[in-house]
Amino acid sequence: MTFNDLELTEPLQKAVQKAGYTTPTPIQQQSIPAILKGRDILGCAQTGTGKTAAFSIPTIQLLSLNINGRGGKAPIKSLILTPTRELAIQIGESIAEYGAYSPLKHLVIFGGVPQHSQVQALRNGVDILVATPGRLLDLVDQGYISLSQIEIFTLDEADRMLDMGFVHDVKKVIKKIPVKRQTLFFSATMPDAILDLANSILTNPLKVEVTPVSSTAELIQQEVYFIDKNNKKNLLVDLLEKSDADRVLVFTRTKHGANKVVKDMIKAGIKSEAIHGNKTQNARQKALTNFKNKTTRVLVATDIAARGIDIDELALVINYEIPNIAETYVHRIGRTGRAGASGKAISFSDYEEKAYIRDIQKLIGLNIPVVNNHDYPMEFFEVPEKKPQQRRPSRNANSKSAPKKTGQGLAANRNRFGRQGNK
């Protein structure tokens, strides 16, 4: 099947050809014809398989066919709800590409930036609105946005919406849009909580599942290194020095962890930047742009910030810290191996994270190959005892308690940063 077989209008065919698309992906093959017929969709496909085009292309076509006679300020006819600003921007760029020869207007709105320019664009009329939940509800409450004429509602990355605690905002949005509408529901994973949400907002949906639930791309080579926590930075430097990958995406669980990794990599002479929720929108976009154009070799990201990272030919992803939610691993490594390309995903697991690795292997249905031949083998085989919380000393306290020293492993002596032991 080719895009010529999908009965797209001439402007869309032209835009798709200009974008270099010839053969639709499985999720596109099954979703686009059904959406054009007005069906609700419950779509599950691993990240990087073309879900954005699967809902954007038919949305543009349906709205373009009904645009005649709509003058002046166009009411919003399509709402695409997505969890992060990066992903919203990515979807907006795709709509601009697919709708290059369409008269439709689209707008992307998200929080973290002044709302003035977004409000001005809304006043000029918008056909397709791409939004994150918080800013959307804020502008609705202020009276700048009406959702009363929505015809097509798309919920993208639905599983991440739940992970980020957006489920209540999603339900608020659903109450503000017409009951009679077409709903498109897409997610890379489909846990029970997501199915419950889907069943509450979809009407007789066509279920499109092109890969097993929570599967990982077959073309992604996966490896895990078991290593003590204090040696992870050394292993990362070694791998980066040996790798010929011009761009490497590194994941941490926390913002603080991301900043620390960047600091360590810069100290080792490796150009790195962080992208996470504490960064301003401008800083995040600049870091992402620098990574895309290869000015920055290493981008260190938290899971929430990485959802909009869609980069062709990203050969290597490294899990510096293992996610404590198994489905998150699927999203992370899906940043590589996109659109049929091969890729590699390396994970660093300390002893405490071994349980997370077991959960991941159970979810994806395979054992991740272990790399034993490296310079920093694991030496600590018990979870470090957590220190009891201490009260803050009073202003009159005269004494300071010395920190208790911990054991030191032989591998720690090789620490290129001059530190030893479990710190």
Secondary structure by P-SEA (a helix, b strand, c coil): cccccccccaaaaaaaaaaccccccaaaaacaaaaaabbbbbbbbccccccccccaaaaaaaaaaacccccccccccbbbbbccaaaaaaaaaaaaaaaccccbbbbbbbccccaaaaaaaaaacccbbbbcaaaaaaaaaacccccccccbbbbcaaaaaaaacaaaaaaaaaaacccbbbbbbbcccccaaaaaaaaacccccccccccccccccccbbbbbbbccccaaaaaaaaaaaaccccbbbbbbccaaaaaaaaaaaaaaccccccccccccaaaaaaaaaaaaaccccbbbbccccccccccccccbbbcccccccaaaaaaaacccccccccbbbbbbbcccaaaaaaaaaaaacccccccccccccccccccccccccccccccccccccccbbbbbccccccccccccccc
